[in-house]
Amino acid sequence: MKAKVYSTDGKTLRTITLPPIFSEQYRPDLIRKAVRVAQANRRQPYGASPLSGSHSTETWGKGRGVARVQRLMGSRRGAQSPGTVGGRKAHPPKSEKIWKRKINDKERRLALHSALAATAVPEIVRERGHRFSCDLPIVVEDGFERLDKTKDAVASLQALGIYEDVLRAQDRKVRAGKGKWRGRRYRRANSLLIVVSSPEKARGARNLPGVDIVTPDGLNAELLAPGGDPGRLTLYTEGGVKGIGEKGKGRETKGEKERKTKEKEKERKGKENERKGRRGDRDK
C-alpha cells in the first residue's frame, strides 16, 4: 500500500510504501471486543458497605393495624427493610464482583492491526464524523515532530486540511447522568490522533482540543477506535510509520498468511503436475 508524504506546509514530497499492517482485513467485531475489554479492565470495583442501612430496630408484630416492618427503636419510622422508605437496598452492588475480562493475544493484536488499517479508509473515517480535505492515510515529514509552538502546529494542520476537525472538538457538552456532579461535568469529542517516533515530540499539538499524541509502542485499539467505533482521524509522521513497521516485523498479518498459503498450494500443484508428466513420458 502506497501513501503520500506531506511537508509541514501541506506540499507533497514523495511516496512511500506502508507496512503490511495497513493492508490488514477490516474486523469491526474484534475491534469493539478489544475496546470493551480495555474499558472493563480499567473499572474500579465498587459496592455498598455490609453495614449500610443498619439501625437499632424492632418490629411491632401483629394486631396493631400497621405493617410488620422494622422500625427505629421507640419510633414509628420504618428502617432497614429493603421495601421500606429509608431502608437499605435489596440487592446492592457488591465490591467483590470481578469486572476484569480477558482477550486472546492474537485477537488483541489483530484488532490493533485492523484498527490501524481502518484509519486509511476515508469512508470509515467520515462515518465517525471527522472532517478533513486530504487523502488518507496522512503521513507528514519528521519536521512536524519539531514543532514546539501551538501556532506552528495549527498552521501545519490548516495546510494539511485537517484543522477543521480540531475545531469540531472545541464544542463541549454537559454529560448526561450523575457524572456531571462528580468532577466530569463536560464531555468533549475525540479529534486527531498523532503518531510520533518518541514521547517528547510534537509538543505544539498537545494543547489542542481532542488531540492525542502517542508513540507506536503506546498504540491500542481504544485510541484508534474510541468507544469501539473504528476509523479515528490519524496523522502519522515518517518516524511513526517506521516504528509501526518495526513493531509488526516478524508478525505476519492474516492477509500475508493467506497469500503464502496460496503460493505454497500453487507450488505443490505445479510439482504434482510435473511428476505426472514425467510418469506419462516413461509409460510411452
N, C-alpha and C positions, 0 to 999 in steps of 0.2 A: 504494500500500500504506500502511495506517494503522498507527500504533503509539502506545501509551500512554506518557506521560511521568510518571515517578515522582519523588517528592521523596526526600530522603535518609532520610526516616522510613518510606518504603515506601508512601506515600499517592499515589493517582492525582491528578495536577494537571490535565492536559489531553491532547488527542490531536493528533498531528502527522502530516503526510504525509511518508513516507520518500522519499529519492531513487530514481529509476528503477532504479538498480543493484541494489536489494534484490529486484527482480522478475525478475532475470536467470534464464536457463534453468540447471537443475542439470546440471553436466557433471563427474562424478567422475573420468572418464578424463583430462580436461585438468588438473584439479587435481592429480592424482597425478603427471602428467608434469612440471608446473611445479615441484613439490616435489622430484622426483628430480633435475631439472636444477640446482636451487639447492644440493642436497646434493653433487652431483658437482663443482660449481664451487668448493666450499669445501675439497675434498680437497687434501692436500699430497702431491706426488709422493714416492715412497719406493722404495728398491731396495737391493740388495746392492752392496758395493764390488766393482769389477772384479778387485781383488787378493785378495778374501777367499778363504780356504782354500788360499792358495799356500804351498808349503814347498819346501825343497831335497829333492827326491825322486829315487828311482831305481827301476827295475824289475829283478827278478832274472832275468827271461826264462824259457825253458823248461828242463825236465829236472831241476827241483829238488823236484817233487812239491807245489808250493804255487801258489796263484792268482797270475796275472801282473798284479797290481795295482801301482800306485805305492806305494812305501814310503819312510819317512823314511831319509835317508842314514845308514848304519851301524846300522839298527834293523830289526826285523821289523814294526813298527807301520805299518798301512796309512794312507794320507793322500791328500788332494787329489782322487782319483777320485770321481765322483758316487755310485757304488754302494757305496762303502766306508764303514765306520763311522769317523766323524771326518772324512769328506771334505766337499767343497763340495756345494751344492745343484745338481741337474741343470739346472733352469730357474728361477732365482731371479727375483723381481720386478725390473723394470727401471725405473730412475729417469726415463728418457726417455719413458716411457709417458704419453700425453696423456689426462687424466681429464676435462677440460672438455667440456661439451656445450652445444648451442645450442637455442634455442626461438624461434619467431616472436613478434614483439611483440604481434600480435593474439591469438595463443594465450595468451601470458602474461597479457595484460590480461583476456581472457575468463575465464581460470582464477581470477584475483583477484576479478572480479565474481561469478562463480559461487560461490566460497568465502564471499564476504560474504552472498550470498543464502541459503546453507545455514545460516548462524547464526540465521536467523529461522524455521527449520522444527524444531519440537520433536522430531519422530520421528528426524531425522538427528542432533540433538544428544544425545538419550538413547542412541542407538546407540553413541556413543563412550564411554558410561559416566558422563556428567556427571549430577550430582544438583541439581535445582532445583525450586522450587514456585511459579513465577510464569509469566506469559505472555511469549512471545518475539516480537520482539526486545526486549531490556531497554534502555530509554532512561531516563536519570536527568537531573535538572536540573543546571545547571553548578555548583551549590553543592557537588556531590561532588568537584569538582576542587580545592576549597579545603580539603579535609580533610587536615591535616598530621600528625595523630597516628594511630598504628595502631589504638588502641582505638576511635577515632571511625569509622574505615573499617570495622572489624569490626562495630560496632553497625549501621552503614548496610547492610552486606551481609546481616546477620541479618534486618533489617527487610524487605529485598527478597526474601529467601527463597533466597539462593544461597550462603550461607556454608558450607553442608554440603559443597559441592563443594571448598572450600578445605581443610576438614578431611580430605577423602578424599585430598588430595595430600600430607598430612603424613607418611604412611607411606612410608618409603624401602626399597628392595630392593637386595640385593647384585647387582651387574652380573654377567651371565654372561660367561665368556671371560677373556682376558688383560687386558682393560681395567681389571679390578679391581686390577691391580698397577701401573697407570700413572697414578695420580692421579685416577681417576674410579671409585672403588670402588662408590659408590652411585648409583642412578638413581631419579628422582622423577617422578611423573605430572604432566602439564600440567593446570593448573586454569583459572582465569578469565583472559580477555584483556580488558583495559580500554582503550578507545579514547578519548583525550582530545584537547583542542584544541592543547596545546603541551607540550613535553617535561618542563617543571618542575612539572606539575600532578599532583594525586592522590598526593602523596608518602607519605601514610599507608598506602597499599596496597603499597608497594614490597617490604616485608619478608615479606609473606605467602607461604607455600609454593606454588609452582606458578603464581604470578600474574605476568603480563607486562603492562607499560604501554607503549602505543605511540600515535603520532600518525597521522592519516590518510596523511601522506606516507611513513610507515615501514611501512605495511601491505604484506604479501606473502602468497602462497599458503601458505608454510610456517608462518607464525604462525597463520593462520586454520585450517589443516589439518595439525597436527603429524603427521609420519610419512606424510603423504599421505591421511589419513582426515579427510574434511570434517566440519564441524559442531562446532567448538570453542565452548564456552560463552563468550559475549562480552557485555560491558556497554559501552554507548555513552553518552557524555554528549551533551547537546544541541549543544555546540560541536564534538564529534567527528563527529556526524551531518552538521552543516553543512559541515564540512571535507571529508567524503566526497562530499557533493553538489557542492561546488565543484571537487573533483578530477576528478569524472566529467562535468563540464559540457562540452558541445561534443562528447562522445563518445557516440554513440548505442549503446544496447545492442542485442543481436540481436532481442529482442522488439519494441523500438521500430521497428527497420528493417522487420521483417515487417509490423507494423501499418501503417506508412506506405506500404509496397508494396501492401498490400491496399486501402488508401484510394485510392491513385492508380489502381489497376486498376478499382476500382468507379467512380471518376470518369470514366475513359476509356470504360468500357462505357456509362455514362449518356449521354455526349456522342454516342457512336456511335448509340445508340437514338434520340436526339433528331434526329440528321441523317437517319436512316432515316424517321422520322415526317414530317419536312419534305418529303422526296422523294415520299413517298406522297401528301401533300396536293397537291403540284404535279401529279402524274400525274392526279389526279382532276379 
